[in-house]
Amino acid sequence: MKQTVQLMRIQEKMKPGIITRDGFLGTDRRNLIDILVEDDESVKRMDITHGEISQRMIDLRDAGIRGLGNFFSVQPHYEVKVDSVRGKLPCPFGDPGVFPKTNITVKNLKTGREITYTDFHIHMIGSHGFYEGKGSSFRLEPKDLVDILEVKKEEPD
């Protein structure tokens, strides 16, 4: 796919020092469209959607928020800690509003793996299929999210 002018503008906002000190692209020198397409293909190969991933992230965040900054046991085999960090971030894609800097750490006690994500990640994944660029400090690999959070295909009603 070809990078549009709109995506070029969005990618500029993702560079270091614009919205955040380190930006969202890390060492990834590809066009934003290529980052988005690669992650989208990865998610499709797992027969999951970005929406299903972000919904699972929301569900675990909401269950863990009762721990008030401490790890809280969430069935069937998780510990979740939700920490509020000062500040809010605007969406580089231009969506309205700002997103709190909340860190959510999920420990999967069955597998021994853990992952940390933010409310901003939830929005970026659910609304844009964006997991950040390779080499970014906050990059989330779709496969890691699916495995650790045990994301399942939603069954139709």
LODRENTI-461049 format. One record per residue: residue in one letter; x negated, y negated, z negated of N, C-alpha, C, CB in turn. Coordinates in Angstrom, 2 decimals. Glycine has a CB too. Layout:
SITE   rest      n_xx      n_yy      n_zz     ca_xx     ca_yy     ca_zz      c_xx      c_yy      c_zz     cb_xx     cb_yy     cb_zz
SITE      A         X         Y         Z         X         Y         Z         X         Y         Z         X         Y         Z
...
END
This chain:
SITE   rest      n_xx      n_yy      n_zz     ca_xx     ca_yy     ca_zz      c_xx      c_yy      c_zz     cb_xx     cb_yy     cb_zz
SITE      M     -0.84      1.18      0.00      0.00      0.00      0.00     -0.88     -1.24      0.00      0.95      0.00     -1.22
SITE      K     -0.27     -2.31      0.42     -1.00     -3.57      0.52     -0.69     -4.46     -0.69     -0.65     -4.30      1.83
SITE      Q     -1.71     -5.12     -1.17     -1.57     -6.07     -2.28     -0.83     -7.31     -1.77     -2.97     -6.46     -2.87
SITE      T      0.27     -7.68     -2.41      1.03     -8.86     -2.02      0.43    -10.11     -2.67      2.51     -8.70     -2.40
SITE      V      0.84    -11.24     -2.20      0.41    -12.51     -2.79      0.89    -12.58     -4.24      0.96    -13.72     -1.98
SITE      Q      2.11    -12.13     -4.49      2.65    -12.14     -5.85      1.79    -11.26     -6.78      4.11    -11.64     -5.86
SITE      L      1.39    -10.06     -6.31      0.55     -9.20     -7.14     -0.83     -9.80     -7.34      0.43     -7.82     -6.50
SITE      M     -1.34    -10.53     -6.35     -2.63    -11.23     -6.52     -2.54    -12.26     -7.64     -3.06    -11.92     -5.20
SITE      R     -1.43    -12.99     -7.69     -1.24    -13.99     -8.75     -1.15    -13.32    -10.12      0.04    -14.82     -8.47
SITE      I     -0.42    -12.21    -10.18     -0.29    -11.46    -11.44     -1.65    -10.94    -11.88      0.72    -10.29    -11.29
SITE      Q     -2.42    -10.40    -10.94     -3.74     -9.87    -11.25     -4.66    -10.97    -11.79     -4.35     -9.22    -10.02
SITE      E     -4.54    -12.17    -11.25     -5.33    -13.29    -11.77     -5.03    -13.55    -13.24     -5.07    -14.55    -10.94
SITE      K     -3.75    -13.45    -13.61     -3.35    -13.67    -15.01     -3.89    -12.58    -15.93     -1.83    -13.72    -15.11
SITE      M     -4.21    -11.41    -15.35     -4.70    -10.27    -16.14     -6.20    -10.32    -16.40     -4.35     -8.99    -15.44
SITE      K     -6.88    -11.28    -15.81     -8.33    -11.38    -15.98     -8.67    -11.88    -17.38     -8.94    -12.32    -14.91
SITE      P     -9.91    -11.60    -17.84    -10.32    -12.05    -19.17    -10.17    -13.56    -19.33    -11.77    -11.64    -19.43
SITE      G     -9.70    -13.95    -20.53     -9.62    -15.36    -20.88     -8.35    -16.06    -20.44    -10.75    -16.06    -20.31
SITE      I     -7.46    -15.38    -19.74     -6.22    -16.03    -19.30     -5.13    -15.82    -20.35     -5.76    -15.48    -17.91
SITE      I     -4.69    -14.58    -20.54     -3.68    -14.27    -21.56     -4.35    -13.73    -22.81     -2.65    -13.25    -21.01
SITE      T     -5.35    -12.87    -22.61     -6.12    -12.32    -23.74     -7.60    -12.52    -23.47     -5.79    -10.80    -23.97
SITE      R     -8.38    -12.43    -24.52     -9.83    -12.63    -24.38    -10.44    -11.66    -23.37    -10.51    -12.46    -25.74
SITE      D    -10.08    -10.37    -23.47    -10.69     -9.35    -22.62     -9.89     -9.01    -21.38    -10.90     -8.10    -23.42
SITE      G     -8.69     -9.53    -21.27     -7.85     -9.22    -20.12     -7.28     -7.81    -20.17     -8.65     -9.40    -18.85
SITE      F     -6.70     -7.39    -19.06     -5.99     -6.10    -19.01     -6.59     -5.13    -18.00     -4.54     -6.33    -18.67
SITE      L     -7.63     -5.55    -17.30     -8.13     -4.73    -16.20     -9.41     -3.97    -16.52     -8.37     -5.60    -15.01
SITE      G    -10.07     -4.29    -17.61    -11.31     -3.63    -17.98    -12.35     -3.76    -16.88    -11.05     -2.17    -18.28
SITE      T    -12.99     -2.65    -16.55    -14.02     -2.64    -15.51    -13.45     -2.25    -14.15    -15.14     -1.67    -15.89
SITE      D    -12.14     -2.11    -14.08    -11.46     -1.68    -12.86    -11.50     -2.81    -11.84    -10.00     -1.25    -13.15
SITE      R    -12.11     -2.57    -10.70    -12.24     -3.60     -9.66    -11.23     -3.42     -8.53    -13.64     -3.58     -9.09
SITE      R    -10.34     -2.44     -8.69     -9.33     -2.22     -7.65     -8.28     -3.31     -7.68     -8.68     -0.84     -7.82
SITE      N     -7.55     -3.42     -6.58     -6.38     -4.28     -6.55     -5.33     -3.73     -7.50     -5.81     -4.42     -5.11
SITE      L     -4.52     -4.62     -8.05     -3.46     -4.22     -8.97     -2.54     -3.18     -8.34     -2.65     -5.44     -9.40
SITE      I     -2.20     -3.33     -7.07     -1.30     -2.38     -6.42     -1.89     -0.97     -6.47     -1.04     -2.80     -4.97
SITE      D     -3.21     -0.85     -6.32     -3.85      0.47     -6.34     -3.82      1.09     -7.73     -5.29      0.36     -5.85
SITE      I     -3.97      0.27     -8.75     -3.87      0.74    -10.14     -2.46      1.24    -10.40     -4.24     -0.39    -11.14
SITE      L     -1.46      0.45    -10.00     -0.06      0.81    -10.21      0.31      2.09     -9.46      0.85     -0.33     -9.78
SITE      V     -0.13      2.20     -8.22      0.21      3.37     -7.40     -0.42      4.64     -7.98     -0.26      3.17     -5.94
SITE      E     -1.69      4.56     -8.38     -2.35      5.74     -8.94     -1.65      6.23    -10.21     -3.81      5.44     -9.24
SITE      D     -1.31      5.30    -11.11     -0.63      5.71    -12.34      0.78      6.22    -12.05     -0.56      4.53    -13.32
SITE      D      1.45      5.61    -11.09      2.79      6.07    -10.72      2.74      7.49    -10.17      3.42      5.12     -9.69
SITE      E      1.76      7.77     -9.34      1.61      9.12     -8.79      1.31     10.13     -9.89      0.49      9.15     -7.73
SITE      S      0.49      9.74    -10.87      0.16     10.61    -12.00      1.42     10.95    -12.80     -0.88      9.93    -12.91
SITE      V      2.25      9.95    -13.05      3.48     10.16    -13.81      4.45     11.04    -13.01      4.15      8.80    -14.15
SITE      K      4.57     10.80    -11.73      5.47     11.62    -10.89      5.02     13.08    -10.85      5.52     11.05     -9.46
SITE      R      3.71     13.34    -10.83      3.22     14.72    -10.83      3.62     15.47    -12.10      1.69     14.74    -10.68
SITE      M      3.82     14.73    -13.19      4.25     15.35    -14.45      5.76     15.48    -14.54      3.73     14.54    -15.64
SITE      D      6.47     15.03    -13.48      7.93     15.07    -13.43      8.57     14.30    -14.60      8.41     16.51    -13.44
SITE      I      7.97     13.15    -14.89      8.43     12.24    -15.95      8.55     10.86    -15.31      7.44     12.23    -17.20
SITE      T      9.26      9.97    -15.96      9.34      8.59    -15.48      8.66      7.65    -16.49     10.82      8.17    -15.26
SITE      H      8.30      6.47    -16.02      7.75      5.47    -16.92      8.77      5.13    -18.01      7.34      4.19    -16.14
SITE      G     10.04      5.11    -17.64     11.10      4.83    -18.60     11.19      5.88    -19.69     12.42      4.74    -17.89
SITE      E     11.00      7.15    -19.32     11.03      8.22    -20.33      9.83      8.10    -21.28     11.04      9.61    -19.65
SITE      I      8.68      7.74    -20.73      7.51      7.54    -21.57      7.73      6.39    -22.54      6.25      7.29    -20.71
SITE      S      8.19      5.25    -22.02      8.39      4.07    -22.88      9.49      4.32    -23.90      8.72      2.83    -22.03
SITE      Q     10.52      5.06    -23.55     11.58      5.36    -24.51     11.07      6.22    -25.65     12.75      6.06    -23.81
SITE      R     10.21      7.17    -25.34      9.61      8.01    -26.40      8.74      7.16    -27.31      8.78      9.17    -25.79
SITE      M      8.01      6.22    -26.73      7.18      5.31    -27.51      8.07      4.48    -28.46      6.37      4.37    -26.58
SITE      I      9.20      4.02    -27.96     10.16      3.25    -28.78     10.71      4.11    -29.90     11.32      2.70    -27.90
SITE      D     11.13      5.33    -29.57     11.72      6.22    -30.57     10.76      6.49    -31.73     12.15      7.54    -29.93
SITE      L      9.50      6.76    -31.40      8.53      7.03    -32.46      8.20      5.77    -33.25      7.25      7.62    -31.86
SITE      R      8.12      4.63    -32.56      7.91      3.36    -33.27      9.05      3.10    -34.25      7.79      2.19    -32.27
SITE      D     10.27      3.25    -33.77     11.42      2.98    -34.62     11.50      3.93    -35.81     12.70      3.07    -33.81
SITE      A     11.13      5.17    -35.60     11.14      6.14    -36.71     10.03      5.83    -37.72     10.96      7.58    -36.17
SITE      G      8.88      5.37    -37.24      7.75      5.11    -38.12      7.79      3.78    -38.84      6.52      5.20    -37.36
SITE      I      8.64      2.87    -38.39      8.66      1.52    -38.97      9.06      1.55    -40.45      9.63      0.62    -38.19
SITE      R      9.74      2.62    -40.85     10.16      2.75    -42.25      8.97      2.91    -43.20     11.10      3.94    -42.41
SITE      G      7.78      3.22    -42.66      6.59      3.39    -43.49      5.96      2.08    -43.94      5.58      4.18    -42.74
SITE      L      6.47      0.95    -43.44      5.99     -0.37    -43.86      4.47     -0.49    -43.83      6.49     -0.66    -45.27
SITE      G      3.85     -0.11    -42.71      2.41     -0.24    -42.56      1.62      0.97    -43.02      1.94     -1.43    -43.30
SITE      N      2.29      1.97    -43.56      1.64      3.21    -43.97      2.13      4.33    -43.06      1.94      3.54    -45.47
SITE      F      1.37      5.41    -43.00      1.83      6.54    -42.19      3.11      7.11    -42.79      0.73      7.64    -42.12
SITE      F      4.04      7.40    -41.90      5.36      7.91    -42.28      5.60      9.20    -41.51      6.49      6.85    -41.98
SITE      S      6.06     10.21    -42.20      6.31     11.51    -41.57      7.54     11.44    -40.68      6.48     12.60    -42.65
SITE      V      7.39     11.89    -39.44      8.48     11.89    -38.47      8.57     13.30    -37.91      8.24     10.83    -37.31
SITE      Q      9.77     13.85    -37.94      9.98     15.22    -37.47      9.79     15.33    -35.97     11.37     15.70    -37.86
SITE      P      9.31     16.43    -35.43      9.03     17.66    -36.16      7.62     17.74    -36.74      9.26     18.82    -35.27
SITE      H      6.64     16.98    -36.21      5.26     17.14    -36.70      4.39     15.92    -36.36      4.62     18.41    -36.09
SITE      Y      4.90     14.76    -36.73      4.17     13.51    -36.46      3.97     12.73    -37.75      4.91     12.65    -35.42
SITE      E      2.95     11.90    -37.74      2.81     10.81    -38.69      2.69      9.55    -37.86      1.58     11.01    -39.66
SITE      V      3.46      8.53    -38.22      3.49      7.30    -37.44      3.26      6.12    -38.37      4.84      7.15    -36.67
SITE      K      2.39      5.23    -37.94      2.14      3.99    -38.70      2.39      2.82    -37.77      0.68      3.96    -39.28
SITE      V      3.17      1.86    -38.24      3.48      0.66    -37.48      2.92     -0.54    -38.23      5.03      0.51    -37.24
SITE      D      1.96     -1.23    -37.62      1.33     -2.40    -38.22      1.63     -3.62    -37.38     -0.19     -2.19    -38.35
SITE      S      2.08     -4.66    -38.05      2.31     -5.92    -37.37      1.02     -6.72    -37.36      3.46     -6.72    -38.04
SITE      V      0.68     -7.24    -36.20     -0.51     -8.08    -36.04     -0.02     -9.46    -35.64     -1.52     -7.48    -34.98
SITE      R     -0.72    -10.47    -36.10     -0.30    -11.84    -35.80     -0.38    -12.16    -34.32     -1.14    -12.82    -36.57
SITE      G      0.63    -12.81    -33.83      0.61    -13.30    -32.47      1.59    -12.59    -31.55     -0.76    -13.18    -31.92
SITE      K      1.76    -13.17    -30.39      2.65    -12.62    -29.37      2.02    -12.84    -28.01      4.07    -13.29    -29.44
SITE      L      2.40    -11.99    -27.06      1.83    -12.08    -25.71      2.92    -12.26    -24.66      1.00    -10.82    -25.40
SITE      P      2.69    -13.11    -23.67      3.62    -13.21    -22.55      3.31    -12.11    -21.53      3.54    -14.60    -21.88
SITE      C      4.29    -11.74    -20.76      4.13    -10.73    -19.72      3.47    -11.36    -18.50      5.50    -10.10    -19.34
SITE      P      2.34    -10.79    -18.02      1.70    -11.36    -16.84      2.53    -11.22    -15.57      0.37    -10.71    -16.64
SITE      F      3.52    -10.33    -15.59      4.40    -10.16    -14.44      5.48    -11.24    -14.40      5.06     -8.77    -14.47
SITE      G      5.52    -12.09    -15.44      6.44    -13.22    -15.45      7.78    -12.94    -16.10      6.67    -13.66    -14.07
SITE      D      7.94    -11.80    -16.77      9.20    -11.53    -17.46      9.40    -12.54    -18.58      9.22    -10.08    -18.03
SITE      P     10.65    -12.90    -18.87     10.90    -13.90    -19.92     10.56    -13.35    -21.30     12.36    -14.35    -19.89
SITE      G     10.27    -14.26    -22.21     10.01    -13.88    -23.59      8.55    -13.55    -23.84     10.87    -12.71    -23.98
SITE      V      8.28    -13.26    -25.10      6.94    -12.86    -25.52      7.07    -11.59    -26.35      6.23    -14.00    -26.33
SITE      F      5.99    -10.85    -26.44      6.02     -9.54    -27.08      5.08     -9.53    -28.28      5.64     -8.44    -26.08
SITE      P      5.59     -9.07    -29.44      4.76     -9.09    -30.65      3.57     -8.13    -30.53      5.61     -8.71    -31.87
SITE      K      2.51     -8.48    -31.24      1.31     -7.64    -31.25      1.46     -6.60    -32.36      0.01     -8.52    -31.47
SITE      T      2.33     -5.66    -32.16      2.55     -4.58    -33.12      1.76     -3.37    -32.67      4.06     -4.25    -33.25
SITE      N      0.94     -2.81    -33.57      0.19     -1.59    -33.27      0.93     -0.38    -33.84     -1.24     -1.67    -33.84
SITE      I      1.13      0.62    -33.00      1.80      1.85    -33.41      0.80      2.98    -33.23      3.13      2.10    -32.58
SITE      T      0.48      3.68    -34.32     -0.41      4.83    -34.25      0.41      6.08    -34.50     -1.59      4.72    -35.27
SITE      V      0.33      7.03    -33.57      1.06      8.29    -33.68      0.05      9.42    -33.77      2.03      8.50    -32.47
SITE      K      0.15     10.19    -34.86     -0.66     11.39    -35.03      0.25     12.59    -34.76     -1.32     11.47    -36.47
SITE      N     -0.15     13.43    -33.81      0.56     14.67    -33.55     -0.13     15.74    -34.39      0.58     15.04    -32.00
SITE      L      0.49     16.14    -35.49     -0.13     17.07    -36.42     -0.25     18.48    -35.85      0.66     17.11    -37.72
SITE      K      0.56     18.80    -34.86      0.49     20.12    -34.22     -0.76     20.24    -33.34      1.76     20.37    -33.37
SITE      T     -1.10     19.18    -32.63     -2.24     19.23    -31.72     -3.50     18.60    -32.31     -1.90     18.53    -30.43
SITE      G     -3.34     17.81    -33.38     -4.48     17.13    -33.98     -4.92     15.89    -33.20     -5.63     18.07    -34.08
SITE      R     -4.13     15.46    -32.24     -4.48     14.28    -31.42     -3.67     13.08    -31.89     -4.22     14.56    -29.92
SITE      E     -4.21     11.90    -31.64     -3.48     10.68    -31.97     -3.70      9.65    -30.89     -3.91     10.13    -33.34
SITE      I     -2.80      8.67    -30.87     -2.88      7.59    -29.90     -2.31      6.33    -30.54     -2.10      7.95    -28.59
SITE      T     -2.85      5.19    -30.15     -2.35      3.90    -30.63     -1.89      3.09    -29.43     -3.45      3.12    -31.44
SITE      Y     -0.70      2.50    -29.56     -0.15      1.65    -28.52      0.55      0.48    -29.16      0.83      2.45    -27.61
SITE      T      1.03     -0.44    -28.34      1.65     -1.67    -28.84      3.04     -1.86    -28.23      0.76     -2.89    -28.53
SITE      D      3.78     -2.80    -28.80      5.06     -3.18    -28.20      4.85     -3.72    -26.79      5.78     -4.24    -29.07
SITE      F      3.73     -4.39    -26.59      3.40     -4.90    -25.26      3.22     -3.74    -24.28      2.12     -5.76    -25.32
SITE      H      2.54     -2.66    -24.70      2.42     -1.47    -23.85      3.79     -0.91    -23.49      1.58     -0.40    -24.56
SITE      I      4.66     -0.83    -24.48      6.00     -0.29    -24.24      6.66     -1.06    -23.10      6.87     -0.35    -25.53
SITE      H      6.60     -2.39    -23.17      7.20     -3.22    -22.13      6.51     -3.01    -20.79      7.13     -4.70    -22.52
SITE      M      5.18     -3.07    -20.78      4.43     -2.98    -19.52      4.63     -1.64    -18.83      2.95     -3.22    -19.77
SITE      I      4.72     -0.57    -19.60      4.93      0.76    -19.03      6.38      0.92    -18.57      4.58      1.86    -20.06
SITE      G      7.32      0.56    -19.43      8.73      0.74    -19.10      9.22     -0.15    -17.97      9.55      0.48    -20.30
SITE      S      8.73     -1.37    -17.92      9.21     -2.32    -16.91      8.36     -2.38    -15.65      9.27     -3.68    -17.51
SITE      H      7.06     -2.03    -15.77      6.16     -2.23    -14.63      5.30     -1.02    -14.28      5.27     -3.37    -14.92
SITE      G      5.35      0.04    -15.09      4.50      1.20    -14.82      3.03      0.86    -14.93      4.80      1.77    -13.45
SITE      F      2.68     -0.09    -15.80      1.30     -0.55    -15.94      0.71     -0.08    -17.26      1.23     -2.09    -15.84
SITE      Y     -0.39      0.66    -17.19     -1.05      1.26    -18.35     -2.39      0.58    -18.64     -1.26      2.76    -18.13
SITE      E     -2.70     -0.48    -17.94     -3.93     -1.26    -17.95     -4.97     -0.61    -17.04     -4.48     -1.39    -19.40
SITE      G     -5.99     -1.40    -16.72     -7.02     -0.93    -15.80     -8.01      0.00    -16.48     -7.75     -2.11    -15.20
SITE      K     -8.68      0.79    -15.68     -9.71      1.70    -16.21    -10.81      0.86    -16.85    -10.30      2.62    -15.07
SITE      G    -11.29      1.31    -17.99    -12.32      0.58    -18.71    -11.80     -0.48    -19.65    -13.24     -0.05    -17.73
SITE      S    -10.48     -0.72    -19.64     -9.88     -1.66    -20.57     -9.87     -1.03    -21.97     -8.44     -2.06    -20.12
SITE      S    -10.15     -1.83    -22.98    -10.13     -1.34    -24.37     -8.79     -0.76    -24.76    -10.50     -2.46    -25.32
SITE      F     -7.72     -1.24    -24.13     -6.37     -0.82    -24.50     -5.70      0.05    -23.43     -5.52     -2.02    -24.77
SITE      R     -6.49      0.55    -22.48     -5.96      1.43    -21.43     -5.33      2.67    -22.07     -7.08      1.85    -20.44
SITE      L     -4.14      3.03    -21.61     -3.48      4.26    -22.02     -3.39      5.17    -20.80     -2.06      3.99    -22.62
SITE      E     -3.86      6.39    -20.93     -3.73      7.35    -19.84     -2.34      7.97    -19.92     -4.84      8.45    -19.91
SITE      P     -1.60      7.95    -18.81     -0.25      8.52    -18.84     -0.22      9.96    -19.37      0.35      8.49    -17.46
SITE      K     -1.17     10.79    -18.96     -1.18     12.19    -19.40     -1.37     12.29    -20.91     -2.29     12.98    -18.68
SITE      D     -2.21     11.44    -21.49     -2.40     11.45    -22.94     -1.10     11.10    -23.65     -3.52     10.47    -23.35
SITE      L     -0.41     10.07    -23.17      0.87      9.70    -23.78      1.86     10.85    -23.71      1.46      8.46    -23.08
SITE      V      1.99     11.46    -22.55      2.95     12.55    -22.36      2.60     13.73    -23.26      2.99     13.01    -20.88
SITE      D      1.32     14.08    -23.34      0.90     15.22    -24.16      1.03     14.95    -25.65     -0.53     15.58    -23.84
SITE      I      0.50     13.84    -26.12      0.49     13.55    -27.56      1.89     13.27    -28.08     -0.43     12.37    -27.86
SITE      L      2.67     12.48    -27.33      4.02     12.12    -27.77      5.05     13.18    -27.40      4.43     10.78    -27.17
SITE      E      4.61     14.18    -26.63      5.48     15.27    -26.18      6.72     14.72    -25.47      5.89     16.15    -27.37
SITE      V      6.47     13.90    -24.47      7.53     13.30    -23.68      8.21     14.39    -22.87      6.99     12.18    -22.75
SITE      K      9.52     14.43    -22.96     10.30     15.43    -22.24     11.20     14.73    -21.23     11.14     16.29    -23.20
SITE      K     11.48     15.44    -20.16     12.43     14.97    -19.15     13.78     14.80    -19.79     12.51     15.94    -17.94
SITE      E     14.41     13.65    -19.57     15.75     13.42    -20.12     16.75     14.28    -19.35     16.14     11.91    -20.03
SITE      E     17.60     14.94    -20.09     18.65     15.76    -19.49     19.83     14.87    -19.13     19.09     16.90    -20.45
SITE      P     20.40     15.05    -17.93     21.57     14.25    -17.57     22.76     14.58    -18.47     21.94     14.47    -16.10
SITE      D     23.59     13.57    -18.71     24.77     13.78    -19.57     25.82     14.62    -18.92     25.38     12.47    -19.96
END
